[in-house]
């Protein structure tokens, strides 16, 4: 059976990373058909929008997409394409695993965390306006429906993946109504899993300190949108940085897989960018469609290449380019698939 997937190359280093990821997934043993569509800055110049309706139609049709990073202007210009995709397709769950990779030197050796971030509301709802000339106001939206939905996703993920504990992260000591509702919703859902998955909660600032001091105490974290964005970057820092941080945006009708990092336009076209994060996002895609064995093959090949430390990009301690690192991973996959003599 051929798996059809929308491929959005993105901006900056995105096309190089997307091509490397496509090649690795094509070597996974799963048959893919790629529908390539464009979004981002180049499309904005041509079509007047960074997110044409044709892109959304492609994702709705295929129900799966891999997206290279897309530039988001700071302080001006169009709003984030990433946020627009999540809202347009109701991709309510942002999944960001953070797992140590042998051979990648960091301060920690055994981090294995999963961040589950609510993706559709909170301050990212984009309800903001000027209050006079010298002030601006943003409105934080938290609903019971979205909070219970993301909490249930976190607990279901924990059950399906052999995890043991879910920690709800909040600031309900100060934002007693909004974050209080999020925490109340998580507690309501947690009661349905009592005896199967442990539950606790942490205030977000304390959670950041705890993760730096003793990340081994935590497992699956569930957070509102803004805290999830910040804490997932913190967790990426524990395992080597955004260059190795994958992400998935999952809804009931579609899922979009993307690296957490940005488009790094100054490195575009130089064959220097680390493809690890987007390839690991491809691993999440494989798991999402039930191709668990293929996912494990790809992840093992990637981890072996990083562990050897030769055919890796400069930020990982090597001198290989993006395409050469992909070559090495593909070679590992092909060697593993070849019949023994």
N, C-alpha and C positions, 0 to 999 in steps of 0.2 A: 504494500500500500504506500502510495506517495503522499508525503505530508506537505501541503502547500502553506507557505509562510510569507508574509509581507516583510520585505527588507527595506529599511529606511537608512540609507548610508549616513546622513547627517552632515554636519559642517566640520571645518577644520580637519582634525585627524580622523574624524568619523569614517570617511570612505575607506581609509586604509585598515582601520580596525574591523569594519564590517566585512571587508573582503577576506581578511585573515580568519575571522569567525566563520564565515560561510565555508571556506575551504576545510576548516577543522570539522565542522558539523557534517559536511559532505563525506568525510572520511570516517564518520562514527558508526557506519553500518545502517543508518536510517536513510531512506530515500527522501530527499527534499526537492521541492520545486519552489523557486524563489520568484516572487512578484516584487520587482524593484520599483519603489515610488520615492519621490523626493519631497522633503519638508525642510524648513529652515531658511537661512538668510538668502541663499541663491534663489529659492522659489519666491521669496518676498519681493525681490527685485523684478521678477518676471510676471508674477501673478497678483501682486498686491497683498498677499497674505502668506505667512510662513507655514500655515497648515491648511492646504486646500482640502475641500470636501472629498476629493478623489482619494486622498490618503486615508481618511476615516472610512470611506466606502470599502477600500481594500482590506482594512483590518476587520471590519464587520463581516466581510465575505469570507476571509480566511480564518478569522478568530484567533490568529497568532501573528505576532510581529516581533522582529528584532530591530532595535533602533540604535544607530550610532549617536554620539553626543551632538546636541544642537545648541548653538550659541544663544544665550539669553542676555539682552542688553541690561546694564545696571542703571536704574534710575530713570530710564527713558525707553522709548520704542515699544515694540510689541511685548505682551506678557509672555511668560514661559510657554513654549510649545509643549513641554512635558506636562505642566499643570493643565493646559487646555486638553491634551489627549486624555488625561485621567478623568477629567470632568465630562468630556463629551461621550466617552465610552463607559462611564461609571466603573472605572478601574479602582475599586474602593480599597484594595489591600496592596500595600507596598511591602514587598518581602526583601529583606537585605541580610543575608547571612554574613558572618564574619568568622572565618576559620583560619587558624595558623597554617602556614605552608612550610614544610621542612626545607631548609636551604635558604629561606628568606630571613635575614637577620633582623630581629625586632627585640623589644624588651621582654616579650612573652613567648612561650613555646607551646602553650596548650589552650589557646583561646578557641572556644566553639560556641558562638552566640548566634541567635536569630532575632533580628529586629522586625517586628510587624507594625507597620505605621498606617494609621488611618489616612486615606488619600484624598478625600473629597471635601472636607470642611475645615473647621478651625480658622485661623487667620488666613490660610491659603484660599479661602472662598473668594478673596479679592474684593470684599466689601469695604472700600476705604474712600475717603474724600478729604478735601481741604476744609479746615475750620478757620475761616479768615485767611489772611495772607501768610501767617507765620506759624501755623500749626496744622497737623493732619491727624486724622482719626481712622483707625482700622477696627473692624468689628469681628470679634471672635465668635464663631458659631459652633456649638456642640449640641448634637441631638442624641436622644436615647436610641433611635433606630440605627444611626451610623455607628454609635459606640458599641451597642450590643452586637452589631454585624461584624465589626472588626475584632471584638473579643472572641466571638465564636470562631472566626477564621483562625485566630491564634491558638485556641484550644484544639480545634480540629487538626491543625498542622502538627501540634505537639503529639496528639494521639497517632496520627498517620506516620510520623517520622521517629517514633520511639523516644521523644523528648519527655522530660519528667516534671517541669515546672514552668509556669507562666507568671511573669511579674508585670503588673500594671504600673505605668510610670505617669505621674501627674503633678500638679501643683495645687491640689485641692485645699491645702492649708491657707492659701491666699485667695485663689479664685474658687470660692466655695460653691458657687452655682454652676459655672461651666465645667471646670475640672471635677467638681464634686459630682456632677451628673455622669461624667465619663467613668469615674471610679465606681459609682453606684452601679452603673451598667455592667462593668467588668465583674463586680462581685455577684451580680444576679446571674450572669452566664457561668461564672466559676462554680456556682452551686450545682449546676447540672453535671459537672465533671468531677465532683468530689469523690475521692477514693481512687481516681485514675490519674489525675494531673494535679499536682500541688499548686497553690495560688498564694501570692503575696503582693504587696504594693510598696512602692518607693516614691518619695518626693523627688522630682527630676534633678534638682541640684545635688542632693545626696546621692542619687543614682550615678551621676557623673563621677563623683569622688569614689564611690564603691567600685565602679568599673575599672578605674585606674589602679586602685589598691588590690582588688581581689576579683578579677573577672571570672575566675573559676567557680564562683558561687552562683552564677546566673546562667540561664538557659534560653528561654524564649521571652522577649520583652515585647509588650504591646503598649503603644503610645498614640496620643493624638498627633495630628499632622506636623506641627512645628517642632515639637520635642523629638518626634521620630526622625525628622530631617537632621537635627543637630546631633542626637545621640548615635545615629547610624554612622555619621562621619567620625565621631569619637571612636566607635568600635572598629571602623576601618583603620584608624590610626594604630590600634592595638595589634593588627595583623600585617601591617606593611604599607598602609596608605590607600588612597582612592584608586590607585592603579591596579589593585587586586580586589576591588569591591564590586561584586555583581549586584544586580537588582531585577526585580520582577514587579510589574503592576498588573494585578489580577482582578477581574470582575466575573460576573456570572456568564457573560456572553463573549468575552475576549480577554486576551492577556498580551501585554507588551513587555519585552525583556530588554534591559538597557544597562550599560555601565553607570555607576554612580557619578563618575568624574565628568568634567566638562570637555569642551571641544578643542582647547589649546591651539587656537588658530596660528600662533607663531611657529608651530612645529608641523603645520600642514604640508603634506607632500614630501616630507623628508625621510620617511621610512624609519622613524625613530621611536614611535609611540609604542608603549607596552600594551599588548592586546589581551592581557590576562583577564581584566574585569569583564570585557565583553564576551570572551570565550566562556568564562564561568557563568555569565548570564545565559549563554547558550546551553550550558549544563542544566540550569534551572528550567529552561524550556523543555529539554528532553525529559526531565523528571515530571514536568507538568503534563506532558502528553502520555505518560506511562512508560516511556522508554528508559527505564531505570538502569538496565545493564549498559546501554549505550552511554548514558550519563556518567556512570562509574568508569567506563573505559576512557572517555574524554578527560574526566577530571584526573584520573590516574596518570594519563600520558602528560598532561600539563604539569602536574606536581612532580613527575619524574624529570621533566626537562628543567624546571626551576631548581629542583634538588641538585642536578648535575652542575648547574651554574655556567654552562658554556654557551649554548645557543639561546641566550636571553638578552633582553634589551639593557641599555646602559643603566637605567634606574634599578635594575635587578642585579647589577654587578657584572654584566657581560658586555659584549660589543656587537651583538647581532641586531639586525633591523627587525621591524615588525613582520615582514614577509618571511625572513629567515627563521624567526621564532615559530611562526606558523608551520613552516617546512618541517622543523624538528618535531613538532607535536604530531603532524600528519604522518611523518615517518614512523613514529612510535606506534601510532594506531595501525598503520599498515603492517608493521612487523608483527604486532600482536595478533592480527587477523590472518596472517599467512599460515598455511598448514605446515606443521613441523615435518621435517624429512626423516 
